[in-house]
Amino acid sequence: MIKIDDSLQYLKGVGPKKIKKYNSLDLQNVRDLLEYYPRSYDDQSNFKLLYNTVPNEKATFDVLVVGMIENRNIRRNLNIISFLIEDSSGKGIMSFFNMRYLKDKIKPNTRYLVSGKVGRFRGQIQLTNPEFEIKSNENSIGNIKAIYPLTKGVTNNEITKLIDQVINLNLFDEVIPEELINKYGLMEKNEAIKNIHKPTNRRNYLLARNRLVFEEFLIFQLAIFLMKKDDDVSKGVSLKVDNRIFDFIDSLPFELTKGQDKVLKEIFDDLSSEKRMNRLLQGDVGSGKTIIAIIAMYLSYLNGYQSTIMAPTEILARQHLESFRELLEPLGVNIELLVGSTTKRNKERILEELKDGSIHILIGTHALIEDNVEFKNLGLNVTDEQHRFGVRQRQNLNTKEKDAHTLVMSATPIPRTLALILYGDLSISTIDTMPPNRKAIETIAINNTMLNRALNFIRQELLKGRQAYIICPLIEESEVLDLNSAQEVYENLSLDQFKDFQIELLHGKMSAKEKSEVMERFEKSETKLIVSTTVIEVGVNVPNASIILIYNAERFGLAQLHQLRGRVGRGEHQSYCILYNESKSEISWQRMKVMTESTDGFYIANKDLELRGSGDIFGTRQSGIMNLKLADLSRDINILKYAQLEAKNILNKNIKLSEKEYENIKEAVRNNFKVEYTILN
């Protein structure tokens, strides 16, 4: 008997080679498979008569194949084979290109179900390369067909056949309390799973989706509120805010903005109280969040406590190391870096000095949350680029010292109403002013007719001594998507427009050491142009870089484009952002218009939510903020609000989720976020 957590190897058709392919899609067991939701659907339930259609309409037909009427070569490597079909409305043609084998497969005088796009040729209905099946009692054509995310070596048909083996076994226990199922008329869990993979009609699909989305949001909101409850009962170290920290602020080579002053006051109030701080600091690109972190961490040092800052990439961590050491090392603060590429010998020394307290500030990446990283007296945790980390990672850093304060920072502006829902466990501070005299980045959007002019403009900037970035969405050329790859663009530009400049390639598949070396040469101005994927998105501060060109800008969310744009405009020179949009769609040019007319990250974030959805605010659906597989914040905001309300109601009734009706949802919260909640024990 198959169980929900059994490996996929128990299923028919899954051998040692195939299991590796499925594992690459994060499909380990039957639960993963059933929660591997379709990315889209091919609705073939629209049955019509041949002559009751309009050109380009997608429809399904019940036809008789009269016989083959054509089988010839049009030119070299191009063959056409055609069949005469008919229904009660008249006769039509069904044609296939380069499928000569169908001559013996499609049988004359046999009824077929055929699905495809309708065309007309010389007044007659024509279907080109349609799907087809002999009509029977077990047809798949004519239904709503699920389309899944795939990888090389895994077909949609294979995923469908695996799901068919387990979809009717009713393997899920009900997670949502019965009271809420009745209150909202929610579909039962196993029924919802069946209808999300094999919807019998649009209504059942929507009922299934809404039920599963509600469950995702309810689990997430319970997790957030439980964290908040944990924080409410947790005492924090009380830091003394005195003249020493204000003297340090006065000694800075620049004056803080009103926005920075405001958030510092909020942070100081938290740090000096007896309650543990748990605060989100958000601000636009270049608004000055890093100096706020430096000041807060220096205050921790002045009070005899250690502090740490976790960054999502080694590039950003090393950038922080330079900034922190420049301002704090002359004051006696010992600052170290712990990242994946840290040598074993150096790591052992750092861990020892961290434990004995001689390291005051530790900067690092995910390496900071390893079990062997122990502090003598940690007072403050800072997490940079919060949207890159999940709830679990944030909590793992917090558990290094129960009394330590937490500050999480994000340069991805989030609409406040959304932030209050996503970060229900955090107080929110926003830097809403920019440093004075900062030149606005001129942004233009171009199509393929203007690309050469744009490249020539970049060349002129390089001749003036400036530097530039060119961003591409892929590393290597894709057989699936017609997009510009970083590798292809790098090779073409190296041989053509920029052959007399030092140009380098940067992408996420390079080792941390290789990436750091590329960036170091760029920072020293040895390299004039970097062709990169979005690995360049955060943590790069090169004042001499004055221009960024983004290929396939239509593929990025607005918030991500705004982040990328922030890589320039950091020095005294006028800076430029060129958005190369190859799409002809109206919505893509609306999005480009938002970027060219505004540099306000919060306005752009709101537009991103309105035009494309929440996934783009955070980069991807699996950005780590929420374990969302199906829900979309822009589409499902109302369901989220109801889930938030019910999560509050549940915890008001039973904060420990100890009653029998909450057993399954309590386990789901723990399993989804792998966090141990003090209040549940």
Secondary structure as UniProt FT lines:
FT   TURN            4..5
FT   HELIX           8..10
FT   TURN            12..13
FT   HELIX           16..24
FT   TURN            25..26
FT   HELIX           30..34
FT   STRAND          40..43
FT   HELIX           50..52
FT   TURN            55..56
FT   STRAND          58..75
FT   TURN            76..77
FT   STRAND          78..87
FT   TURN            88..89
FT   STRAND          90..97
FT   TURN            100..101
FT   HELIX           102..105
FT   TURN            108..109
FT   STRAND          110..121
FT   TURN            122..123
FT   STRAND          124..128
FT   STRAND          131..134
FT   TURN            137..138
FT   TURN            141..142
FT   STRAND          144..147
FT   TURN            152..153
FT   HELIX           156..166
FT   TURN            167..168
FT   HELIX           178..184
FT   HELIX           189..197
FT   HELIX           202..232
FT   HELIX           243..251
FT   HELIX           258..272
FT   STRAND          278..283
FT   TURN            285..286
FT   HELIX           289..302
FT   TURN            303..304
FT   STRAND          306..310
FT   HELIX           314..328
FT   HELIX           329..331
FT   STRAND          335..338
FT   TURN            340..341
FT   HELIX           344..356
FT   STRAND          361..364
FT   HELIX           366..369
FT   TURN            371..372
FT   STRAND          378..383
FT   HELIX           386..388
FT   HELIX           391..398
FT   TURN            399..400
FT   TURN            402..403
FT   STRAND          405..410
FT   HELIX           416..422
FT   TURN            423..425
FT   STRAND          427..431
FT   TURN            436..437
FT   STRAND          442..446
FT   HELIX           448..450
FT   HELIX           451..463
FT   TURN            464..465
FT   STRAND          467..471
FT   HELIX           486..495
FT   TURN            496..500
FT   STRAND          503..506
FT   TURN            508..509
FT   HELIX           512..523
FT   TURN            524..525
FT   STRAND          529..532
FT   HELIX           534..536
FT   TURN            543..544
FT   STRAND          545..550
FT   TURN            551..552
FT   HELIX           553..555
FT   HELIX           558..565
FT   TURN            566..567
FT   STRAND          576..580
FT   HELIX           586..597
FT   HELIX           601..611
FT   HELIX           614..616
FT   TURN            617..618
FT   TURN            621..622
FT   TURN            633..635
FT   HELIX           637..653
FT   TURN            655..656
FT   HELIX           660..662
FT   HELIX           663..673
FT   HELIX           678..680
//
